Amino acid sequence: MHIPFNKPVTNFPLLLVSDEQGRVFEVPELLMAGMSLNRTLLPRADELISLPQGSCLFTLPGRAAVGFDPNKNRFVVLKKYLGQPVQAVAAFMAPAYSQIYLAAYHKKENAPDLPLF
């Protein structure tokens, strides 16, 4: 999907991924993307808050992360970073907070089923 990106990149969340050992880290070249109704979207800055206390991050095995590349003005699937395999990461919001986007990912062939969160 190609969408216009007309806002400054400062203070916009970066894409989070996990390595094979479950260590979560940011990818500084890509911005966080979200999914809604199976569409990959770039959330508006006013739709985002800092991750509330009590929230958790989960790795999504068998799923490649999708981020937004502001230099290319498009979404990209990230299977490797700096030569190492990475997987998508999702946030599970603390109770009393609404989540309007899901983690953006691309399901790999033979990906395991995910447990219910």
Chimera marker file (.cmm) of the C-alpha trace (Angstrom):
<marker_set name="trace">
<marker id="1" x="0.000" y="0.000" z="0.000" r="1" g="1" b="0" radius="0.5"/>
<marker id="2" x="1.334" y="3.449" z="-0.868" r="1" g="1" b="0" radius="0.5"/>
<marker id="3" x="0.181" y="6.410" z="1.230" r="1" g="1" b="0" radius="0.5"/>
<marker id="4" x="1.365" y="9.992" z="1.443" r="1" g="1" b="0" radius="0.5"/>
<marker id="5" x="3.530" y="10.817" z="4.425" r="1" g="1" b="0" radius="0.5"/>
<marker id="6" x="3.327" y="14.515" z="5.119" r="1" g="1" b="0" radius="0.5"/>
<marker id="7" x="4.138" y="14.835" z="8.791" r="1" g="1" b="0" radius="0.5"/>
<marker id="8" x="7.446" y="15.225" z="10.565" r="1" g="1" b="0" radius="0.5"/>
<marker id="9" x="9.064" y="12.002" z="11.768" r="1" g="1" b="0" radius="0.5"/>
<marker id="10" x="10.109" y="13.419" z="15.136" r="1" g="1" b="0" radius="0.5"/>
<marker id="11" x="8.465" y="11.792" z="18.158" r="1" g="1" b="0" radius="0.5"/>
<marker id="12" x="6.706" y="9.145" z="16.064" r="1" g="1" b="0" radius="0.5"/>
<marker id="13" x="7.187" y="5.574" z="17.372" r="1" g="1" b="0" radius="0.5"/>
<marker id="14" x="9.741" y="3.428" z="15.601" r="1" g="1" b="0" radius="0.5"/>
<marker id="15" x="9.092" y="-0.137" z="14.517" r="1" g="1" b="0" radius="0.5"/>
<marker id="16" x="9.712" y="-2.720" z="17.237" r="1" g="1" b="0" radius="0.5"/>
<marker id="17" x="10.963" y="-6.188" z="16.346" r="1" g="1" b="0" radius="0.5"/>
<marker id="18" x="12.340" y="-9.171" z="18.225" r="1" g="1" b="0" radius="0.5"/>
<marker id="19" x="15.359" y="-11.318" z="17.529" r="1" g="1" b="0" radius="0.5"/>
<marker id="20" x="15.266" y="-15.115" z="17.796" r="1" g="1" b="0" radius="0.5"/>
<marker id="21" x="16.080" y="-14.951" z="21.524" r="1" g="1" b="0" radius="0.5"/>
<marker id="22" x="13.051" y="-12.746" z="22.225" r="1" g="1" b="0" radius="0.5"/>
<marker id="23" x="15.005" y="-9.499" z="22.711" r="1" g="1" b="0" radius="0.5"/>
<marker id="24" x="12.870" y="-6.556" z="21.589" r="1" g="1" b="0" radius="0.5"/>
<marker id="25" x="14.489" y="-3.543" z="19.941" r="1" g="1" b="0" radius="0.5"/>
<marker id="26" x="13.680" y="-0.566" z="17.697" r="1" g="1" b="0" radius="0.5"/>
<marker id="27" x="14.512" y="-0.333" z="14.007" r="1" g="1" b="0" radius="0.5"/>
<marker id="28" x="15.519" y="3.336" z="13.611" r="1" g="1" b="0" radius="0.5"/>
<marker id="29" x="14.966" y="3.392" z="9.834" r="1" g="1" b="0" radius="0.5"/>
<marker id="30" x="11.277" y="2.408" z="10.029" r="1" g="1" b="0" radius="0.5"/>
<marker id="31" x="8.179" y="3.795" z="11.703" r="1" g="1" b="0" radius="0.5"/>
<marker id="32" x="5.579" y="1.763" z="13.539" r="1" g="1" b="0" radius="0.5"/>
<marker id="33" x="2.642" y="0.620" z="11.423" r="1" g="1" b="0" radius="0.5"/>
<marker id="34" x="-0.702" y="-0.784" z="12.505" r="1" g="1" b="0" radius="0.5"/>
<marker id="35" x="-3.408" y="-3.004" z="11.102" r="1" g="1" b="0" radius="0.5"/>
<marker id="36" x="-7.135" y="-2.506" z="11.065" r="1" g="1" b="0" radius="0.5"/>
<marker id="37" x="-9.501" y="-4.827" z="9.200" r="1" g="1" b="0" radius="0.5"/>
<marker id="38" x="-6.516" y="-6.498" z="7.477" r="1" g="1" b="0" radius="0.5"/>
<marker id="39" x="-5.306" y="-3.143" z="6.121" r="1" g="1" b="0" radius="0.5"/>
<marker id="40" x="-1.848" y="-1.860" z="6.958" r="1" g="1" b="0" radius="0.5"/>
<marker id="41" x="-2.040" y="1.752" z="8.108" r="1" g="1" b="0" radius="0.5"/>
<marker id="42" x="0.149" y="4.484" z="9.469" r="1" g="1" b="0" radius="0.5"/>
<marker id="43" x="-1.596" y="5.709" z="12.634" r="1" g="1" b="0" radius="0.5"/>
<marker id="44" x="-2.071" y="9.432" z="13.093" r="1" g="1" b="0" radius="0.5"/>
<marker id="45" x="0.100" y="10.875" z="15.859" r="1" g="1" b="0" radius="0.5"/>
<marker id="46" x="-3.011" y="12.024" z="17.758" r="1" g="1" b="0" radius="0.5"/>
<marker id="47" x="-4.215" y="8.391" z="17.936" r="1" g="1" b="0" radius="0.5"/>
<marker id="48" x="-1.141" y="7.265" z="19.889" r="1" g="1" b="0" radius="0.5"/>
<marker id="49" x="-0.214" y="7.340" z="23.560" r="1" g="1" b="0" radius="0.5"/>
<marker id="50" x="2.811" y="6.046" z="25.430" r="1" g="1" b="0" radius="0.5"/>
<marker id="51" x="2.490" y="2.389" z="26.312" r="1" g="1" b="0" radius="0.5"/>
<marker id="52" x="0.601" y="2.421" z="29.635" r="1" g="1" b="0" radius="0.5"/>
<marker id="53" x="2.016" y="0.816" z="32.760" r="1" g="1" b="0" radius="0.5"/>
<marker id="54" x="0.809" y="-2.769" z="32.981" r="1" g="1" b="0" radius="0.5"/>
<marker id="55" x="0.953" y="-3.308" z="29.214" r="1" g="1" b="0" radius="0.5"/>
<marker id="56" x="3.003" y="-6.153" z="27.757" r="1" g="1" b="0" radius="0.5"/>
<marker id="57" x="4.953" y="-6.758" z="24.572" r="1" g="1" b="0" radius="0.5"/>
<marker id="58" x="4.724" y="-10.133" z="22.834" r="1" g="1" b="0" radius="0.5"/>
<marker id="59" x="6.716" y="-11.611" z="19.989" r="1" g="1" b="0" radius="0.5"/>
<marker id="60" x="4.726" y="-13.011" z="17.076" r="1" g="1" b="0" radius="0.5"/>
<marker id="61" x="6.519" y="-16.173" z="15.898" r="1" g="1" b="0" radius="0.5"/>
<marker id="62" x="6.295" y="-16.909" z="12.199" r="1" g="1" b="0" radius="0.5"/>
<marker id="63" x="5.342" y="-13.323" z="11.408" r="1" g="1" b="0" radius="0.5"/>
<marker id="64" x="7.536" y="-10.726" z="9.775" r="1" g="1" b="0" radius="0.5"/>
<marker id="65" x="7.188" y="-7.170" z="11.008" r="1" g="1" b="0" radius="0.5"/>
<marker id="66" x="5.739" y="-4.489" z="8.733" r="1" g="1" b="0" radius="0.5"/>
<marker id="67" x="6.948" y="-0.938" z="9.128" r="1" g="1" b="0" radius="0.5"/>
<marker id="68" x="6.698" y="2.326" z="7.235" r="1" g="1" b="0" radius="0.5"/>
<marker id="69" x="9.765" y="3.648" z="5.434" r="1" g="1" b="0" radius="0.5"/>
<marker id="70" x="9.418" y="7.470" z="5.370" r="1" g="1" b="0" radius="0.5"/>
<marker id="71" x="12.279" y="7.791" z="2.862" r="1" g="1" b="0" radius="0.5"/>
<marker id="72" x="10.553" y="5.516" z="0.333" r="1" g="1" b="0" radius="0.5"/>
<marker id="73" x="7.025" y="6.557" z="1.386" r="1" g="1" b="0" radius="0.5"/>
<marker id="74" x="5.816" y="2.952" z="1.609" r="1" g="1" b="0" radius="0.5"/>
<marker id="75" x="5.286" y="-0.008" z="3.909" r="1" g="1" b="0" radius="0.5"/>
<marker id="76" x="7.997" y="-2.663" z="3.981" r="1" g="1" b="0" radius="0.5"/>
<marker id="77" x="8.095" y="-6.235" z="5.295" r="1" g="1" b="0" radius="0.5"/>
<marker id="78" x="11.132" y="-6.776" z="7.502" r="1" g="1" b="0" radius="0.5"/>
<marker id="79" x="12.258" y="-10.412" z="7.747" r="1" g="1" b="0" radius="0.5"/>
<marker id="80" x="15.894" y="-9.623" z="8.639" r="1" g="1" b="0" radius="0.5"/>
<marker id="81" x="17.644" y="-6.682" z="10.241" r="1" g="1" b="0" radius="0.5"/>
<marker id="82" x="21.411" y="-6.251" z="10.083" r="1" g="1" b="0" radius="0.5"/>
<marker id="83" x="21.594" y="-9.770" z="8.646" r="1" g="1" b="0" radius="0.5"/>
<marker id="84" x="19.721" y="-11.418" z="11.530" r="1" g="1" b="0" radius="0.5"/>
<marker id="85" x="16.183" y="-12.874" z="11.397" r="1" g="1" b="0" radius="0.5"/>
<marker id="86" x="13.570" y="-10.795" z="13.220" r="1" g="1" b="0" radius="0.5"/>
<marker id="87" x="9.900" y="-11.243" z="14.006" r="1" g="1" b="0" radius="0.5"/>
<marker id="88" x="6.969" y="-8.956" z="14.633" r="1" g="1" b="0" radius="0.5"/>
<marker id="89" x="6.150" y="-7.614" z="18.096" r="1" g="1" b="0" radius="0.5"/>
<marker id="90" x="2.689" y="-6.759" z="19.410" r="1" g="1" b="0" radius="0.5"/>
<marker id="91" x="1.559" y="-4.709" z="22.388" r="1" g="1" b="0" radius="0.5"/>
<marker id="92" x="-1.142" y="-5.972" z="24.717" r="1" g="1" b="0" radius="0.5"/>
<marker id="93" x="-2.637" y="-2.886" z="26.330" r="1" g="1" b="0" radius="0.5"/>
<marker id="94" x="-3.259" y="-2.682" z="30.058" r="1" g="1" b="0" radius="0.5"/>
<marker id="95" x="-6.908" y="-2.978" z="31.144" r="1" g="1" b="0" radius="0.5"/>
<marker id="96" x="-8.977" y="0.219" z="30.783" r="1" g="1" b="0" radius="0.5"/>
<marker id="97" x="-7.177" y="1.273" z="27.575" r="1" g="1" b="0" radius="0.5"/>
<marker id="98" x="-8.617" y="0.848" z="24.100" r="1" g="1" b="0" radius="0.5"/>
<marker id="99" x="-6.476" y="-0.474" z="21.300" r="1" g="1" b="0" radius="0.5"/>
<marker id="100" x="-7.594" y="0.653" z="17.849" r="1" g="1" b="0" radius="0.5"/>
<marker id="101" x="-4.781" y="-0.921" z="15.808" r="1" g="1" b="0" radius="0.5"/>
<marker id="102" x="-3.224" y="-4.359" z="15.848" r="1" g="1" b="0" radius="0.5"/>
<marker id="103" x="0.430" y="-5.060" z="15.159" r="1" g="1" b="0" radius="0.5"/>
<marker id="104" x="1.227" y="-4.937" z="11.446" r="1" g="1" b="0" radius="0.5"/>
<marker id="105" x="2.764" y="-8.187" z="10.260" r="1" g="1" b="0" radius="0.5"/>
<marker id="106" x="3.083" y="-10.529" z="7.321" r="1" g="1" b="0" radius="0.5"/>
<marker id="107" x="2.314" y="-14.164" z="8.147" r="1" g="1" b="0" radius="0.5"/>
<marker id="108" x="5.013" y="-16.527" z="6.922" r="1" g="1" b="0" radius="0.5"/>
<marker id="109" x="4.205" y="-19.892" z="5.376" r="1" g="1" b="0" radius="0.5"/>
<marker id="110" x="3.749" y="-22.580" z="8.071" r="1" g="1" b="0" radius="0.5"/>
<marker id="111" x="3.540" y="-19.951" z="10.841" r="1" g="1" b="0" radius="0.5"/>
<marker id="112" x="2.322" y="-21.442" z="14.117" r="1" g="1" b="0" radius="0.5"/>
<marker id="113" x="-1.091" y="-20.536" z="15.460" r="1" g="1" b="0" radius="0.5"/>
<marker id="114" x="-0.959" y="-17.818" z="18.075" r="1" g="1" b="0" radius="0.5"/>
<marker id="115" x="-2.559" y="-18.331" z="21.491" r="1" g="1" b="0" radius="0.5"/>
<marker id="116" x="-5.504" y="-16.187" z="22.456" r="1" g="1" b="0" radius="0.5"/>
<marker id="117" x="-4.335" y="-13.138" z="24.384" r="1" g="1" b="0" radius="0.5"/>
<link id1="1" id2="2" r="1" g="1" b="0" radius="0.2"/>
<link id1="2" id2="3" r="1" g="1" b="0" radius="0.2"/>
<link id1="3" id2="4" r="1" g="1" b="0" radius="0.2"/>
<link id1="4" id2="5" r="1" g="1" b="0" radius="0.2"/>
<link id1="5" id2="6" r="1" g="1" b="0" radius="0.2"/>
<link id1="6" id2="7" r="1" g="1" b="0" radius="0.2"/>
<link id1="7" id2="8" r="1" g="1" b="0" radius="0.2"/>
<link id1="8" id2="9" r="1" g="1" b="0" radius="0.2"/>
<link id1="9" id2="10" r="1" g="1" b="0" radius="0.2"/>
<link id1="10" id2="11" r="1" g="1" b="0" radius="0.2"/>
<link id1="11" id2="12" r="1" g="1" b="0" radius="0.2"/>
<link id1="12" id2="13" r="1" g="1" b="0" radius="0.2"/>
<link id1="13" id2="14" r="1" g="1" b="0" radius="0.2"/>
<link id1="14" id2="15" r="1" g="1" b="0" radius="0.2"/>
<link id1="15" id2="16" r="1" g="1" b="0" radius="0.2"/>
<link id1="16" id2="17" r="1" g="1" b="0" radius="0.2"/>
<link id1="17" id2="18" r="1" g="1" b="0" radius="0.2"/>
<link id1="18" id2="19" r="1" g="1" b="0" radius="0.2"/>
<link id1="19" id2="20" r="1" g="1" b="0" radius="0.2"/>
<link id1="20" id2="21" r="1" g="1" b="0" radius="0.2"/>
<link id1="21" id2="22" r="1" g="1" b="0" radius="0.2"/>
<link id1="22" id2="23" r="1" g="1" b="0" radius="0.2"/>
<link id1="23" id2="24" r="1" g="1" b="0" radius="0.2"/>
<link id1="24" id2="25" r="1" g="1" b="0" radius="0.2"/>
<link id1="25" id2="26" r="1" g="1" b="0" radius="0.2"/>
<link id1="26" id2="27" r="1" g="1" b="0" radius="0.2"/>
<link id1="27" id2="28" r="1" g="1" b="0" radius="0.2"/>
<link id1="28" id2="29" r="1" g="1" b="0" radius="0.2"/>
<link id1="29" id2="30" r="1" g="1" b="0" radius="0.2"/>
<link id1="30" id2="31" r="1" g="1" b="0" radius="0.2"/>
<link id1="31" id2="32" r="1" g="1" b="0" radius="0.2"/>
<link id1="32" id2="33" r="1" g="1" b="0" radius="0.2"/>
<link id1="33" id2="34" r="1" g="1" b="0" radius="0.2"/>
<link id1="34" id2="35" r="1" g="1" b="0" radius="0.2"/>
<link id1="35" id2="36" r="1" g="1" b="0" radius="0.2"/>
<link id1="36" id2="37" r="1" g="1" b="0" radius="0.2"/>
<link id1="37" id2="38" r="1" g="1" b="0" radius="0.2"/>
<link id1="38" id2="39" r="1" g="1" b="0" radius="0.2"/>
<link id1="39" id2="40" r="1" g="1" b="0" radius="0.2"/>
<link id1="40" id2="41" r="1" g="1" b="0" radius="0.2"/>
<link id1="41" id2="42" r="1" g="1" b="0" radius="0.2"/>
<link id1="42" id2="43" r="1" g="1" b="0" radius="0.2"/>
<link id1="43" id2="44" r="1" g="1" b="0" radius="0.2"/>
<link id1="44" id2="45" r="1" g="1" b="0" radius="0.2"/>
<link id1="45" id2="46" r="1" g="1" b="0" radius="0.2"/>
<link id1="46" id2="47" r="1" g="1" b="0" radius="0.2"/>
<link id1="47" id2="48" r="1" g="1" b="0" radius="0.2"/>
<link id1="48" id2="49" r="1" g="1" b="0" radius="0.2"/>
<link id1="49" id2="50" r="1" g="1" b="0" radius="0.2"/>
<link id1="50" id2="51" r="1" g="1" b="0" radius="0.2"/>
<link id1="51" id2="52" r="1" g="1" b="0" radius="0.2"/>
<link id1="52" id2="53" r="1" g="1" b="0" radius="0.2"/>
<link id1="53" id2="54" r="1" g="1" b="0" radius="0.2"/>
<link id1="54" id2="55" r="1" g="1" b="0" radius="0.2"/>
<link id1="55" id2="56" r="1" g="1" b="0" radius="0.2"/>
<link id1="56" id2="57" r="1" g="1" b="0" radius="0.2"/>
<link id1="57" id2="58" r="1" g="1" b="0" radius="0.2"/>
<link id1="58" id2="59" r="1" g="1" b="0" radius="0.2"/>
<link id1="59" id2="60" r="1" g="1" b="0" radius="0.2"/>
<link id1="60" id2="61" r="1" g="1" b="0" radius="0.2"/>
<link id1="61" id2="62" r="1" g="1" b="0" radius="0.2"/>
<link id1="62" id2="63" r="1" g="1" b="0" radius="0.2"/>
<link id1="63" id2="64" r="1" g="1" b="0" radius="0.2"/>
<link id1="64" id2="65" r="1" g="1" b="0" radius="0.2"/>
<link id1="65" id2="66" r="1" g="1" b="0" radius="0.2"/>
<link id1="66" id2="67" r="1" g="1" b="0" radius="0.2"/>
<link id1="67" id2="68" r="1" g="1" b="0" radius="0.2"/>
<link id1="68" id2="69" r="1" g="1" b="0" radius="0.2"/>
<link id1="69" id2="70" r="1" g="1" b="0" radius="0.2"/>
<link id1="70" id2="71" r="1" g="1" b="0" radius="0.2"/>
<link id1="71" id2="72" r="1" g="1" b="0" radius="0.2"/>
<link id1="72" id2="73" r="1" g="1" b="0" radius="0.2"/>
<link id1="73" id2="74" r="1" g="1" b="0" radius="0.2"/>
<link id1="74" id2="75" r="1" g="1" b="0" radius="0.2"/>
<link id1="75" id2="76" r="1" g="1" b="0" radius="0.2"/>
<link id1="76" id2="77" r="1" g="1" b="0" radius="0.2"/>
<link id1="77" id2="78" r="1" g="1" b="0" radius="0.2"/>
<link id1="78" id2="79" r="1" g="1" b="0" radius="0.2"/>
<link id1="79" id2="80" r="1" g="1" b="0" radius="0.2"/>
<link id1="80" id2="81" r="1" g="1" b="0" radius="0.2"/>
<link id1="81" id2="82" r="1" g="1" b="0" radius="0.2"/>
<link id1="82" id2="83" r="1" g="1" b="0" radius="0.2"/>
<link id1="83" id2="84" r="1" g="1" b="0" radius="0.2"/>
<link id1="84" id2="85" r="1" g="1" b="0" radius="0.2"/>
<link id1="85" id2="86" r="1" g="1" b="0" radius="0.2"/>
<link id1="86" id2="87" r="1" g="1" b="0" radius="0.2"/>
<link id1="87" id2="88" r="1" g="1" b="0" radius="0.2"/>
<link id1="88" id2="89" r="1" g="1" b="0" radius="0.2"/>
<link id1="89" id2="90" r="1" g="1" b="0" radius="0.2"/>
<link id1="90" id2="91" r="1" g="1" b="0" radius="0.2"/>
<link id1="91" id2="92" r="1" g="1" b="0" radius="0.2"/>
<link id1="92" id2="93" r="1" g="1" b="0" radius="0.2"/>
<link id1="93" id2="94" r="1" g="1" b="0" radius="0.2"/>
<link id1="94" id2="95" r="1" g="1" b="0" radius="0.2"/>
<link id1="95" id2="96" r="1" g="1" b="0" radius="0.2"/>
<link id1="96" id2="97" r="1" g="1" b="0" radius="0.2"/>
<link id1="97" id2="98" r="1" g="1" b="0" radius="0.2"/>
<link id1="98" id2="99" r="1" g="1" b="0" radius="0.2"/>
<link id1="99" id2="100" r="1" g="1" b="0" radius="0.2"/>
<link id1="100" id2="101" r="1" g="1" b="0" radius="0.2"/>
<link id1="101" id2="102" r="1" g="1" b="0" radius="0.2"/>
<link id1="102" id2="103" r="1" g="1" b="0" radius="0.2"/>
<link id1="103" id2="104" r="1" g="1" b="0" radius="0.2"/>
<link id1="104" id2="105" r="1" g="1" b="0" radius="0.2"/>
<link id1="105" id2="106" r="1" g="1" b="0" radius="0.2"/>
<link id1="106" id2="107" r="1" g="1" b="0" radius="0.2"/>
<link id1="107" id2="108" r="1" g="1" b="0" radius="0.2"/>
<link id1="108" id2="109" r="1" g="1" b="0" radius="0.2"/>
<link id1="109" id2="110" r="1" g="1" b="0" radius="0.2"/>
<link id1="110" id2="111" r="1" g="1" b="0" radius="0.2"/>
<link id1="111" id2="112" r="1" g="1" b="0" radius="0.2"/>
<link id1="112" id2="113" r="1" g="1" b="0" radius="0.2"/>
<link id1="113" id2="114" r="1" g="1" b="0" radius="0.2"/>
<link id1="114" id2="115" r="1" g="1" b="0" radius="0.2"/>
<link id1="115" id2="116" r="1" g="1" b="0" radius="0.2"/>
<link id1="116" id2="117" r="1" g="1" b="0" radius="0.2"/>
</marker_set>
